Amino acid sequence: MLGVCYYPEHWPESWWEKDARRMRALGISYVRIGEFAWSRLEPSRGSFDFGWLDRAMDTLAAAGLKIVLGTPTATPPKWLMDEYPEIAPVDEEGRVRGFGSRRHYSFSSEVWWKESARIIEAVAQRYGSHPGLAGWQTDNEYGCHDTSFSWGAEDLKAFRRWLRLRYQSPQQLNEAWGSVFWSMEVQSFDDVALPNLTVTEANPAVRLDFWRFQSDQIAAYDRMQCDIIRKHSPDRWITHNFMGFVNDFDHWKVGENLDLASWDSYPIGFVEKFPFSEEERVRWAETSHPDIAAFHHDLYRGVGNGRFWIMEQQPGPVNWAPWNPVPKPGMVRLWTWEGLAHGAEVVSYFRWRQAPFAQEQMHAGLNLPGLDELSPGGKEAAIAGHEIDAVGPLQKPAQAPVAIVYDYETYWSTVIQPQGKDFRYEELAFRWYEAVRKLGLNVDFVRPGASLTGYKLVLVPCLMHVSDAALAAFEQADGTVLFGPRTGSRDRNFQIPANLPPGPIGELTGIRITQVASLRPGLSASLSGAISGRATRWREYLETAAGADVVAAFDDGSPALVSKGRYVYLACWADGELLDNLMSHLAAGLDLPTATLPDFIRLRRAGNLTFAFNYGPDAWTIPEKHDFVLGGQEIAPFSLSAWR
């Protein structure tokens, strides 16, 4: 099904009814509203103006639209910031981040929590049982604009409180942090300072705890919102719209609060955000890389416990990337179907009409700015809407043959201590995902410690701290488990394990790591054996125990790929050739049904349908004949086919 983001407060009230009718004619069933409307809902303290939102919701519902109502906490109004300036976040350099855009609050501000609860209570009480209300969105895009962190007095106070609960005594804190190093010991929790503005790098254990703390603050803040909503609107679902390639907080923990996850899909904008080579950026500038959207669809399906929406789908050029090209004709339709094929319950476009004013006036919508005229992306959305009606509902996703264990704390740890400038966890995980998708395989994402039963291949690109729960899940897995570099290299206190890396999985894998090397550009090591390719960026020096088999070795003869039973360890950052060879080798050994595809084609199996998506400039002919429900045997550039 399709949805759209709408801002009735941006347009004359006389337009609303016609807009709603046109949405329905386009095939749109859901509309999200209200997430930035605090200043219109409460122009001054205690003076609520709900009349306009009453009329907007009634108008949209009368047209047959189902409403997703956002809590307006992403945009504290000016009067509130003037009344309580301590709400504002503080950047790492100690500067206040003030009013004039959005997300100008600290998650640790006590008065902000009270004010948030007050406005949510008022909105939820009034609209919680509105007949047109389908569900709720909490806030908007946690972490956007680098707002997961704040470094002010409110944050320090809350951090000290968090540490007291975690460590109980300064002595335990000192031991966990290794504070004897450089005389960093504290005698009281009140001695703890924030890990910024230090002469040289701050203690990595302190930085990791501060990151954990900030992440917990976000999850707790979201839970507060959900608790209030459920009190007044118990039979409506709740979601939050996560973002692409944002790892600053633990999405799995926020997902525990929600009924379903959603995310904001801007595939072309993310080409500029991700550390692609310039050659890749140019190649995918007008289509996006074939795995960017899919990676996040699969990730947020996992975060949502099997349920997710695309709350904001790119409908044309955006405004926020360094360069913002127009998508190739057909891509908006392709992205729509790709989201549905990956299990999205709704694909909701951002936005109904391009705004002719303010910060996002260069961001396309389904309609041209200020007009009732469909944009090129709007016309493609209309085509997708008619096709969706013709094809009918898709089956819910079944468990994939491949799982990726994805860990936000590992991202934090590798940012804190990369050891090599270009060791980026999100890039490592993405490249592993890409290599499997190029084989035509479906992929699920799971959190560390979740059950791995039923997966034929489990990929762990990197998991620096292997918890007891994660170890138990690996032990109980009934498929092949592939571990990547740096897995098990730190304990929960960011210390090297007593038995050396890979720590808790050392017995499973039959290896011990004695030293590691980060490889600057231009340095590499070749691998040979059952697979071949090159190690770049990172390599490890292993000792093997009895029962461990060396599957491939570095050019100096030391082990590079080791297997012990169903556990496999890769001791390097693999280049593209090595990664492709490794995934093909593992898939063949497990009899997984792979496909030979051009690098611009991706497959997705959705129940009894198989989809093929063409991200390339050339047509591609599907080798076999099928019963097609979309397209045909030849897939035009920037198009798709689907068959039973």
Buried (B, 14 or more C-beta within 10 A) or exposed (E): BBBBBBBBBBBEEEBBEEBBBBBBEBBBBBBBBBBBBBBBBBEEEEEBEBEBBEEBBBBBBEBEBBBBBBBBBBBBBEBBBEEBEBBBBBBEEEEBBEBEEBBBBBBBBBBBBEBBBBBBBBBBEBBBEBEBBBBBBBBBBBBBEEBBBBBBBBBBBBBBEBBBEBBEEBEEBBBBBBBEEEEBBBEEBEEBBBBBEEEEEBBBBBBBBBBBBBBBBBBBBBBBBBEBBBEBBEEBBBBBBBBBBBBBBBBBBBBBBBBBBBBBBBBBBBBBBBEBEEEEBEBBBBBBBBBBBBBBBBBBBBBBEBBBBBBBBBBBBBBBBEEBBEBBBBBBBBBBBBBBBBBBBBBBBBBBBBBEEEEBEEBBBBBBBBEEEBBBBBBBBBBBBEBBEEBEEBEEBEEBBBBBBBBBBBBBBBBBBBEBEBBBBBBBBBBBBBBBBBBBBBBBBBBBBBEBEEBBBBBBBBBBBBBEEBBEBBBEBEBBBBBBBBBBBBBBBBBEBEEBBBBBBBBBBBBBBEEBBBBEEEEBBBBEEBBEBBBBBBBBBBEBEEEBBBBBBBEEEBBBBBBBEBBBBBBBBBBBEBBBBBBBBBBEEBEBEBEEBEEBBBBBBBBEBBBBBBBBEEEBEBEEEBEEBBBBBEBBBBBBBBBE
